[in-house]
Amino acid sequence: LLTEWAGQLAHFRKAIMKVILKDKTEVSIDLYAITLSEVRSLLDMKKNDHEADSILAKACGLTVEKLRELPFPDYRKITKAFWEYLSDPLKDDEEKN
C-alpha cells in the first residue's frame, strides 16, 4: 500500500510545472487544481480579465491580487509556462510509454 501511494505521489509531482520568479519565489502550476470547465472558459475569447486571472491564480496557488501585483515579466513567465503546459499536460507520461 505504501509503495502504491509513493507511486501516485511521484506521478502527482510530475503534474506540476515550477516557475522561478525574479525574486527567486517558486510558483507551482498545478493543472489538477482547475477543472475542464475552467480550461474551456479560458479558451472563450469573451472571458474578462478578472475571470481569466482567477483561473490562472487558482492553478498557481496564488490569490488574484498577488498575481496582479507581480512585475509584468514574472506574470508573462507564469502565463507562458501555463499555456505551454496546458497545451500538452501529459507530455511526460507519453514520453515514458
N, CA, C and O atoms as a GROMACS GRO file, in nm:
protein
  388
    1LEU      N    1   0.084  -0.120   0.000
    1LEU     CA    2   0.000   0.000   0.000
    1LEU      C    3   0.088   0.126   0.000
    1LEU      O    4   0.060   0.222  -0.072
    2LEU      N    5   0.193   0.125   0.080
    2LEU     CA    6   0.282   0.239   0.086
    2LEU      C    7   0.352   0.261  -0.048
    2LEU      O    8   0.372   0.375  -0.090
    3THR      N    9   0.390   0.153  -0.114
    3THR     CA   10   0.456   0.164  -0.244
    3THR      C   11   0.360   0.222  -0.348
    3THR      O   12   0.399   0.305  -0.430
    4GLU      N   13   0.235   0.180  -0.342
    4GLU     CA   14   0.134   0.232  -0.435
    4GLU      C   15   0.114   0.382  -0.413
    4GLU      O   16   0.106   0.459  -0.509
    5TRP      N   17   0.106   0.422  -0.286
    5TRP     CA   18   0.089   0.564  -0.254
    5TRP      C   19   0.209   0.645  -0.302
    5TRP      O   20   0.192   0.754  -0.356
    6ALA      N   21   0.329   0.592  -0.281
    6ALA     CA   22   0.450   0.662  -0.325
    6ALA      C   23   0.451   0.680  -0.475
    6ALA      O   24   0.494   0.784  -0.525
    7GLY      N   25   0.406   0.578  -0.549
    7GLY     CA   26   0.398   0.588  -0.695
    7GLY      C   27   0.299   0.694  -0.739
    7GLY      O   28   0.325   0.768  -0.834
    8GLN      N   29   0.186   0.702  -0.670
    8GLN     CA   30   0.086   0.804  -0.703
    8GLN      C   31   0.139   0.943  -0.672
    8GLN      O   32   0.114   1.037  -0.748
    9LEU      N   33   0.211   0.957  -0.562
    9LEU     CA   34   0.269   1.086  -0.526
    9LEU      C   35   0.373   1.129  -0.629
    9LEU      O   36   0.378   1.246  -0.667
   10ALA      N   37   0.455   1.036  -0.673
   10ALA     CA   38   0.556   1.068  -0.775
   10ALA      C   39   0.488   1.112  -0.904
   10ALA      O   40   0.536   1.205  -0.969
   11HIS      N   41   0.378   1.048  -0.943
   11HIS     CA   42   0.305   1.087  -1.063
   11HIS      C   43   0.247   1.227  -1.045
   11HIS      O   44   0.251   1.309  -1.138
   12PHE      N   45   0.193   1.255  -0.926
   12PHE     CA   46   0.134   1.386  -0.899
   12PHE      C   47   0.240   1.495  -0.911
   12PHE      O   48   0.212   1.602  -0.966
   13ARG      N   49   0.358   1.471  -0.860
   13ARG     CA   50   0.464   1.571  -0.867
   13ARG      C   51   0.498   1.605  -1.011
   13ARG      O   52   0.533   1.720  -1.040
   14LYS      N   53   0.488   1.509  -1.101
   14LYS     CA   54   0.517   1.534  -1.242
   14LYS      C   55   0.410   1.621  -1.305
   14LYS      O   56   0.433   1.684  -1.409
   15ALA      N   57   0.292   1.626  -1.244
   15ALA     CA   58   0.181   1.702  -1.298
   15ALA      C   59   0.188   1.849  -1.259
   15ALA      O   60   0.092   1.924  -1.281
   16ILE      N   61   0.298   1.889  -1.201
   16ILE     CA   62   0.314   2.027  -1.158
   16ILE      C   63   0.436   2.088  -1.228
   16ILE      O   64   0.544   2.029  -1.228
   17MET      N   65   0.417   2.204  -1.287
   17MET     CA   66   0.529   2.274  -1.350
   17MET      C   67   0.573   2.386  -1.256
   17MET      O   68   0.488   2.457  -1.201
   18LYS      N   69   0.700   2.401  -1.238
   18LYS     CA   70   0.754   2.504  -1.150
   18LYS      C   71   0.810   2.620  -1.232
   18LYS      O   72   0.872   2.600  -1.336
   19VAL      N   73   0.785   2.740  -1.182
   19VAL     CA   74   0.836   2.862  -1.244
   19VAL      C   75   0.908   2.941  -1.134
   19VAL      O   76   0.853   2.961  -1.026
   20ILE      N   77   1.029   2.984  -1.163
   20ILE     CA   78   1.106   3.064  -1.067
   20ILE      C   79   1.098   3.211  -1.110
   20ILE      O   80   1.135   3.247  -1.221
   21LEU      N   81   1.050   3.293  -1.019
   21LEU     CA   82   1.036   3.435  -1.048
   21LEU      C   83   1.168   3.508  -1.020
   21LEU      O   84   1.261   3.450  -0.963
   22LYS      N   85   1.176   3.634  -1.059
   22LYS     CA   86   1.299   3.711  -1.044
   22LYS      C   87   1.347   3.716  -0.900
   22LYS      O   88   1.467   3.713  -0.873
   23ASP      N   89   1.252   3.725  -0.805
   23ASP     CA   90   1.290   3.733  -0.663
   23ASP      C   91   1.316   3.595  -0.602
   23ASP      O   92   1.325   3.580  -0.480
   24LYS      N   93   1.327   3.494  -0.690
   24LYS     CA   94   1.356   3.354  -0.652
   24LYS      C   95   1.236   3.282  -0.591
   24LYS      O   96   1.250   3.169  -0.543
   25THR      N   97   1.119   3.344  -0.592
   25THR     CA   98   0.998   3.277  -0.548
   25THR      C   99   0.964   3.167  -0.648
   25THR      O  100   0.971   3.187  -0.769
   26GLU      N  101   0.929   3.051  -0.596
   26GLU     CA  102   0.892   2.939  -0.682
   26GLU      C  103   0.739   2.930  -0.688
   26GLU      O  104   0.673   2.920  -0.584
   27VAL      N  105   0.684   2.933  -0.807
   27VAL     CA  106   0.541   2.920  -0.828
   27VAL      C  107   0.517   2.785  -0.896
   27VAL      O  108   0.581   2.753  -0.996
   28SER      N  109   0.426   2.708  -0.840
   28SER     CA  110   0.392   2.577  -0.896
   28SER      C  111   0.261   2.587  -0.972
   28SER      O  112   0.159   2.628  -0.917
   29ILE      N  113   0.264   2.549  -1.099
   29ILE     CA  114   0.143   2.546  -1.180
   29ILE      C  115   0.089   2.404  -1.174
   29ILE      O  116   0.152   2.310  -1.220
   30ASP      N  117  -0.029   2.391  -1.116
   30ASP     CA  118  -0.092   2.261  -1.096
   30ASP      C  119  -0.223   2.254  -1.174
   30ASP      O  120  -0.323   2.312  -1.133
   31LEU      N  121  -0.221   2.184  -1.285
   31LEU     CA  122  -0.342   2.175  -1.367
   31LEU      C  123  -0.450   2.089  -1.302
   31LEU      O  124  -0.566   2.094  -1.344
   32TYR      N  125  -0.413   2.011  -1.201
   32TYR     CA  126  -0.515   1.936  -1.127
   32TYR      C  127  -0.597   2.026  -1.038
   32TYR      O  128  -0.699   1.983  -0.983
   33ALA      N  129  -0.556   2.150  -1.021
   33ALA     CA  130  -0.629   2.245  -0.937
   33ALA      C  131  -0.744   2.311  -1.013
   33ALA      O  132  -0.829   2.376  -0.952
   34ILE      N  133  -0.746   2.296  -1.145
   34ILE     CA  134  -0.853   2.358  -1.224
   34ILE      C  135  -0.929   2.250  -1.300
   34ILE      O  136  -0.878   2.141  -1.327
   35THR      N  137  -1.052   2.282  -1.334
   35THR     CA  138  -1.140   2.186  -1.399
   35THR      C  139  -1.141   2.203  -1.551
   35THR      O  140  -1.096   2.304  -1.605
   36LEU      N  141  -1.193   2.103  -1.617
   36LEU     CA  142  -1.209   2.110  -1.762
   36LEU      C  143  -1.297   2.229  -1.800
   36LEU      O  144  -1.270   2.299  -1.898
   37SER      N  145  -1.400   2.252  -1.723
   37SER     CA  146  -1.489   2.365  -1.748
   37SER      C  147  -1.413   2.498  -1.740
   37SER      O  148  -1.436   2.588  -1.821
   38GLU      N  149  -1.324   2.509  -1.644
   38GLU     CA  150  -1.244   2.632  -1.631
   38GLU      C  151  -1.147   2.647  -1.748
   38GLU      O  152  -1.128   2.757  -1.799
   39VAL      N  153  -1.088   2.537  -1.791
   39VAL     CA  154  -0.998   2.542  -1.907
   39VAL      C  155  -1.076   2.587  -2.030
   39VAL      O  156  -1.030   2.674  -2.105
   40ARG      N  157  -1.192   2.529  -2.050
   40ARG     CA  158  -1.274   2.568  -2.166
   40ARG      C  159  -1.312   2.715  -2.158
   40ARG      O  160  -1.316   2.784  -2.260
   41SER      N  161  -1.341   2.764  -2.038
   41SER     CA  162  -1.379   2.904  -2.026
   41SER      C  163  -1.261   2.996  -2.057
   41SER      O  164  -1.281   3.108  -2.105
   42LEU      N  165  -1.138   2.951  -2.031
   42LEU     CA  166  -1.021   3.030  -2.068
   42LEU      C  167  -1.008   3.046  -2.219
   42LEU      O  168  -0.957   3.146  -2.269
   43LEU      N  169  -1.055   2.946  -2.290
   43LEU     CA  170  -1.045   2.949  -2.435
   43LEU      C  171  -1.154   3.035  -2.498
   43LEU      O  172  -1.150   3.064  -2.618
   44ASP      N  173  -1.250   3.077  -2.417
   44ASP     CA  174  -1.358   3.164  -2.463
   44ASP      C  175  -1.305   3.307  -2.470
   44ASP      O  176  -1.273   3.367  -2.367
   45MET      N  177  -1.295   3.361  -2.588
   45MET     CA  178  -1.235   3.493  -2.608
   45MET      C  179  -1.316   3.605  -2.542
   45MET      O  180  -1.265   3.717  -2.528
   46LYS      N  181  -1.438   3.578  -2.500
   46LYS     CA  182  -1.520   3.680  -2.435
   46LYS      C  183  -1.496   3.686  -2.284
   46LYS      O  184  -1.554   3.770  -2.215
   47LYS      N  185  -1.411   3.600  -2.234
   47LYS     CA  186  -1.382   3.594  -2.091
   47LYS      C  187  -1.315   3.724  -2.048
   47LYS      O  188  -1.224   3.774  -2.114
   48ASN      N  189  -1.361   3.778  -1.936
   48ASN     CA  190  -1.298   3.902  -1.890
   48ASN      C  191  -1.169   3.872  -1.813
   48ASN      O  192  -1.146   3.759  -1.770
   49ASP      N  193  -1.088   3.974  -1.796
   49ASP     CA  194  -0.957   3.958  -1.734
   49ASP      C  195  -0.966   3.903  -1.592
   49ASP      O  196  -0.885   3.818  -1.554
   50HIS      N  197  -1.064   3.948  -1.515
   50HIS     CA  198  -1.075   3.902  -1.376
   50HIS      C  199  -1.101   3.752  -1.370
   50HIS      O  200  -1.039   3.681  -1.290
   51GLU      N  201  -1.190   3.703  -1.454
   51GLU     CA  202  -1.220   3.560  -1.454
   51GLU      C  203  -1.099   3.478  -1.500
   51GLU      O  204  -1.068   3.375  -1.441
   52ALA      N  205  -1.031   3.525  -1.602
   52ALA     CA  206  -0.912   3.455  -1.651
   52ALA      C  207  -0.801   3.457  -1.546
   52ALA      O  208  -0.736   3.355  -1.523
   53ASP      N  209  -0.780   3.571  -1.482
   53ASP     CA  210  -0.680   3.580  -1.376
   53ASP      C  211  -0.715   3.491  -1.259
   53ASP      O  212  -0.627   3.433  -1.195
   54SER      N  213  -0.843   3.479  -1.230
   54SER     CA  214  -0.888   3.395  -1.120
   54SER      C  215  -0.853   3.248  -1.144
   54SER      O  216  -0.810   3.178  -1.052
   55ILE      N  217  -0.872   3.202  -1.266
   55ILE     CA  218  -0.841   3.063  -1.300
   55ILE      C  219  -0.690   3.040  -1.299
   55ILE      O  220  -0.643   2.940  -1.246
   56LEU      N  221  -0.615   3.134  -1.356
   56LEU     CA  222  -0.469   3.122  -1.356
   56LEU      C  223  -0.416   3.123  -1.212
   56LEU      O  224  -0.330   3.042  -1.178
   57ALA      N  225  -0.466   3.214  -1.130
   57ALA     CA  226  -0.422   3.222  -0.990
   57ALA      C  227  -0.452   3.091  -0.917
   57ALA      O  228  -0.371   3.044  -0.839
   58LYS      N  229  -0.568   3.035  -0.942
   58LYS     CA  230  -0.607   2.908  -0.879
   58LYS      C  231  -0.508   2.798  -0.916
   58LYS      O  232  -0.467   2.720  -0.830
   59ALA      N  233  -0.471   2.790  -1.042
   59ALA     CA  234  -0.376   2.687  -1.087
   59ALA      C  235  -0.238   2.709  -1.027
   59ALA      O  236  -0.160   2.614  -1.013
   60CYS      N  237  -0.207   2.832  -0.990
   60CYS     CA  238  -0.074   2.865  -0.936
   60CYS      C  239  -0.072   2.872  -0.784
   60CYS      O  240   0.033   2.893  -0.724
   61GLY      N  241  -0.188   2.854  -0.721
   61GLY     CA  242  -0.193   2.862  -0.576
   61GLY      C  243  -0.173   3.003  -0.524
   61GLY      O  244  -0.122   3.023  -0.413
   62LEU      N  245  -0.212   3.101  -0.604
   62LEU     CA  246  -0.198   3.242  -0.568
   62LEU      C  247  -0.336   3.305  -0.557
   62LEU      O  248  -0.434   3.251  -0.607
   63THR      N  249  -0.342   3.419  -0.491
   63THR     CA  250  -0.465   3.498  -0.496
   63THR      C  251  -0.461   3.581  -0.625
   63THR      O  252  -0.355   3.602  -0.682
   64VAL      N  253  -0.576   3.626  -0.668
   64VAL     CA  254  -0.582   3.712  -0.786
   64VAL      C  255  -0.502   3.839  -0.760
   64VAL      O  256  -0.432   3.888  -0.848
   65GLU      N  257  -0.513   3.892  -0.639
   65GLU     CA  258  -0.442   4.015  -0.606
   65GLU      C  259  -0.290   3.994  -0.616
   65GLU      O  260  -0.220   4.077  -0.673
   66LYS      N  261  -0.241   3.883  -0.563
   66LYS     CA  262  -0.097   3.854  -0.568
   66LYS      C  263  -0.052   3.838  -0.713
   66LYS      O  264   0.054   3.888  -0.751
   67LEU      N  265  -0.131   3.769  -0.793
   67LEU     CA  266  -0.099   3.751  -0.935
   67LEU      C  267  -0.088   3.886  -1.004
   67LEU      O  268   0.004   3.909  -1.082
   68ARG      N  269  -0.182   3.974  -0.977
   68ARG     CA  270  -0.184   4.105  -1.042
   68ARG      C  271  -0.078   4.201  -0.990
   68ARG      O  272  -0.046   4.299  -1.056
   69GLU      N  273  -0.023   4.173  -0.874
   69GLU     CA  274   0.083   4.257  -0.818
   69GLU      C  275   0.222   4.218  -0.870
   69GLU      O  276   0.319   4.290  -0.846
   70LEU      N  277   0.232   4.108  -0.941
   70LEU     CA  278   0.361   4.064  -0.993
   70LEU      C  279   0.414   4.161  -1.098
   70LEU      O  280   0.336   4.222  -1.170
   71PRO      N  281   0.545   4.175  -1.105
   71PRO     CA  282   0.602   4.253  -1.216
   71PRO      C  283   0.562   4.187  -1.348
   71PRO      O  284   0.549   4.065  -1.356
   72PHE      N  285   0.543   4.266  -1.450
   72PHE     CA  286   0.495   4.213  -1.577
   72PHE      C  287   0.580   4.098  -1.631
   72PHE      O  288   0.524   3.999  -1.678
   73PRO      N  289   0.715   4.105  -1.627
   73PRO     CA  290   0.793   3.992  -1.678
   73PRO      C  291   0.767   3.861  -1.601
   73PRO      O  292   0.766   3.754  -1.661
   74ASP      N  293   0.745   3.871  -1.469
   74ASP     CA  294   0.712   3.750  -1.392
   74ASP      C  295   0.574   3.697  -1.431
   74ASP      O  296   0.554   3.576  -1.443
   75TYR      N  297   0.479   3.788  -1.449
   75TYR     CA  298   0.345   3.748  -1.493
   75TYR      C  299   0.353   3.676  -1.627
   75TYR      O  300   0.291   3.571  -1.646
   76ARG      N  301   0.429   3.731  -1.719
   76ARG     CA  302   0.445   3.669  -1.852
   76ARG      C  303   0.514   3.534  -1.843
   76ARG      O  304   0.479   3.441  -1.916
   77LYS      N  305   0.610   3.522  -1.754
   77LYS     CA  306   0.680   3.395  -1.734
   77LYS      C  307   0.579   3.288  -1.690
   77LYS      O  308   0.582   3.174  -1.738
   78ILE      N  309   0.492   3.326  -1.598
   78ILE     CA  310   0.390   3.232  -1.549
   78ILE      C  311   0.291   3.199  -1.660
   78ILE      O  312   0.260   3.081  -1.682
   79THR      N  313   0.239   3.300  -1.730
   79THR     CA  314   0.138   3.273  -1.832
   79THR      C  315   0.196   3.191  -1.947
   79THR      O  316   0.129   3.103  -2.001
   80LYS      N  317   0.320   3.219  -1.984
   80LYS     CA  318   0.383   3.141  -2.092
   80LYS      C  319   0.396   2.995  -2.050
   80LYS      O  320   0.362   2.905  -2.128
   81ALA      N  321   0.446   2.971  -1.930
   81ALA     CA  322   0.460   2.833  -1.882
   81ALA      C  323   0.324   2.765  -1.869
   81ALA      O  324   0.309   2.648  -1.904
   82PHE      N  325   0.223   2.839  -1.820
   82PHE     CA  326   0.089   2.784  -1.805
   82PHE      C  327   0.033   2.737  -1.939
   82PHE      O  328  -0.015   2.624  -1.950
   83TRP      N  329   0.040   2.822  -2.041
   83TRP     CA  330  -0.017   2.785  -2.170
   83TRP      C  331   0.062   2.673  -2.238
   83TRP      O  332   0.003   2.587  -2.304
   84GLU      N  333   0.193   2.673  -2.222
   84GLU     CA  334   0.274   2.564  -2.277
   84GLU      C  335   0.236   2.432  -2.210
   84GLU      O  336   0.218   2.330  -2.276
   85TYR      N  337   0.225   2.435  -2.078
   85TYR     CA  338   0.190   2.317  -2.001
   85TYR      C  339   0.047   2.273  -2.034
   85TYR      O  340   0.020   2.154  -2.049
   86LEU      N  341  -0.044   2.369  -2.044
   86LEU     CA  342  -0.184   2.338  -2.075
   86LEU      C  343  -0.197   2.274  -2.212
   86LEU      O  344  -0.285   2.189  -2.233
   87SER      N  345  -0.112   2.312  -2.306
   87SER     CA  346  -0.122   2.258  -2.441
   87SER      C  347  -0.083   2.111  -2.449
   87SER      O  348  -0.124   2.041  -2.542
   88ASP      N  349  -0.004   2.063  -2.352
   88ASP     CA  350   0.036   1.922  -2.354
   88ASP      C  351   0.066   1.874  -2.212
   88ASP      O  352   0.182   1.847  -2.179
   89PRO      N  353  -0.036   1.862  -2.127
   89PRO     CA  354  -0.014   1.827  -1.987
   89PRO      C  355   0.032   1.683  -1.965
   89PRO      O  356   0.080   1.650  -1.857
   90LEU      N  357   0.018   1.598  -2.064
   90LEU     CA  358   0.055   1.457  -2.050
   90LEU      C  359   0.188   1.425  -2.116
   90LEU      O  360   0.222   1.308  -2.131
   91LYS      N  361   0.263   1.525  -2.154
   91LYS     CA  362   0.387   1.505  -2.228
   91LYS      C  363   0.482   1.408  -2.158
   91LYS      O  364   0.533   1.316  -2.222
   92ASP      N  365   0.505   1.426  -2.029
   92ASP     CA  366   0.594   1.336  -1.955
   92ASP      C  367   0.545   1.192  -1.958
   92ASP      O  368   0.624   1.099  -1.973
   93ASP      N  369   0.414   1.175  -1.942
   93ASP     CA  370   0.356   1.039  -1.943
   93ASP      C  371   0.374   0.974  -2.077
   93ASP      O  372   0.407   0.855  -2.085
   94GLU      N  373   0.351   1.049  -2.186
   94GLU     CA  374   0.361   0.994  -2.321
   94GLU      C  375   0.504   0.957  -2.358
   94GLU      O  376   0.526   0.858  -2.428
   95GLU      N  377   0.600   1.034  -2.310
   95GLU     CA  378   0.739   1.006  -2.341
   95GLU      C  379   0.787   0.875  -2.277
   95GLU      O  380   0.879   0.811  -2.328
   96LYS      N  381   0.725   0.837  -2.167
   96LYS     CA  382   0.765   0.713  -2.098
   96LYS      C  383   0.698   0.591  -2.158
   96LYS      O  384   0.748   0.480  -2.141
   97ASN      N  385   0.587   0.609  -2.228
   97ASN     CA  386   0.514   0.494  -2.284
   97ASN      C  387   0.550   0.469  -2.428
   97ASN      O  388   0.498   0.377  -2.490
   0.00000   0.00000   0.00000
